[in-house]
Amino acid sequence: MLSSIAEDPKDVMALFHTKELNASGCYLVYFYINGVKKPVIIDDFLPCKNNQPVFANSRDAEVWVCLLEKAWAKLHGSYVITEGGLPCFASYHMTGVPSHSIRHEEVKDLNQFWLQLKSFDQRQFTMIAASQG
């Protein structure tokens, strides 16, 4: 589940076959395509500007963030193609678990929506909040 991926380092590490930085600069990362685990091989040449990663970076200068993003971009064809989109799409590819998105305009009754969220939480569903822009 993505929430556990974000909260538990071992779940993030499960996406990586190559778990340590290495001299060859090659890494194997896994994603799920249609429920099937797919390997993606990347190198550690990252797009940078002023000696800083152009795209993703972490507060603690952890490299896995940039490597995961590079593997995601390679899986889809380029960094540009991966800009935007719904978090449930990424969640599905990182966990292999089907997901569903509820858009703001679909919510007609806030009380019913809150009860639905509470039910999802009680069943330990992964929940992701996002906004455009």
C-alpha atoms as one frame of an Amber mdcrd trajectory, in Angstrom:
protein
   0.000   0.000   0.000   1.269   3.427  -0.850   0.590   4.802   2.602   2.822
   2.105   4.056   5.361   2.760   1.295   5.515   6.381   2.421   5.601   5.453
   6.100   7.815   2.357   6.123  11.309   2.362   4.595  11.260  -1.420   4.017
   8.294  -0.997   1.651  10.226   1.582  -0.369  13.236  -0.725  -0.432  11.032
  -3.555  -1.758  10.729  -1.591  -5.029  14.507  -1.784  -5.453  16.352  -4.979
  -6.338  19.621  -3.032  -6.082  19.571  -1.803  -2.494  22.945  -0.057  -2.210
  24.747   2.635  -4.170  27.328   0.950  -6.367  30.359   1.800  -8.492  28.698
   0.643 -11.721  25.843   3.094 -11.212  23.247   0.520 -12.359  20.007  -0.109
 -10.485  17.086  -2.475 -10.903  13.694  -1.138  -9.792  10.359  -2.971  -9.911
   6.923  -1.673 -10.876   3.691  -3.525 -11.579   2.114  -3.428 -15.026  -1.338
  -5.035 -15.132  -0.496  -6.765 -11.846   2.741  -8.265 -13.211   6.045  -7.267
 -11.602   8.203  -5.579 -14.262  11.913  -4.833 -13.862  13.265  -1.447 -14.967
  17.041  -0.991 -15.249  18.428   2.528 -14.843  21.758   4.260 -14.345  22.552
   6.995 -11.850  23.104   9.794 -14.372  20.470  12.238 -13.150  19.329  15.452
 -14.823  20.777  18.318 -12.772  20.974  22.102 -12.875  23.382  24.049 -10.667
  24.545  20.728  -9.228  21.022  19.922  -7.955  18.499  17.368  -9.308  16.102
  19.076 -11.725  13.098  16.976 -10.731  12.579  15.002  -7.514  14.819  15.448
  -4.523  14.592  14.683  -0.826  15.127  16.758   2.286  17.903  14.426   3.411
  19.624  14.166  -0.011  18.613  10.510  -0.300  19.325   9.207  -3.791  16.496
   6.627  -3.879  13.961   9.413  -4.540  15.707  10.464  -7.770  16.343   6.853
  -8.811  12.705   5.879  -8.301  11.567   8.890 -10.327  14.060   8.082 -13.099
  12.799   4.466 -13.252   9.196   5.758 -13.369  10.112   8.135 -16.218  11.869
   5.336 -18.113   8.871   3.048 -17.641   6.642   5.691 -19.271   9.060   7.064
 -21.876  10.283  10.376 -20.415  10.134  12.730 -17.456   7.765  15.019 -19.396
   5.195  12.259 -19.890   5.085  11.609 -16.126   4.241  15.207 -15.178   0.843
  15.450 -13.530  -1.651  12.635 -13.410  -3.534  10.930 -10.613  -1.766   9.473
  -7.561  -3.851   6.289  -7.850  -2.062   5.579 -11.142   1.345   5.637  -9.421
  -0.011   3.693  -6.445  -1.202   0.900  -8.714   2.184   0.692 -10.440   4.103
   0.633  -7.154   1.921  -1.867  -5.320   0.116  -3.919  -7.953  -3.106  -3.286
  -6.022  -6.073  -1.850  -7.987  -7.064   1.674  -7.036  -9.930   4.097  -7.432
 -10.019   7.871  -7.612 -12.785  10.131  -6.295 -12.791  13.619  -7.780 -14.070
  16.612  -5.783 -16.981  17.242  -8.141 -18.187  13.657  -7.588 -18.794  14.303
  -3.870 -22.450  15.295  -3.443 -22.905  14.664   0.301 -19.983  15.589   2.580
 -21.323  13.581   5.522 -21.655  10.453   3.373 -18.181  11.051   1.945 -16.722
  11.340   5.457 -18.381   8.055   6.454 -16.941   6.466   3.311 -13.433   7.687
   4.203 -13.810   6.359   7.750 -14.893   2.993   6.343 -11.871   2.910   4.023
  -9.591   3.720   6.960 -11.124   0.991   9.151 -10.506  -1.517   6.347  -6.907
  -0.239   6.090  -7.280   0.893   2.485  -4.550   3.114   1.113  -5.765   6.697
   0.807  -4.022   9.491  -1.033  -5.026  13.141  -1.173  -3.950  15.371  -4.038
  -4.759  18.683  -5.648  -4.015  20.174  -9.030  -1.344  22.786  -9.424
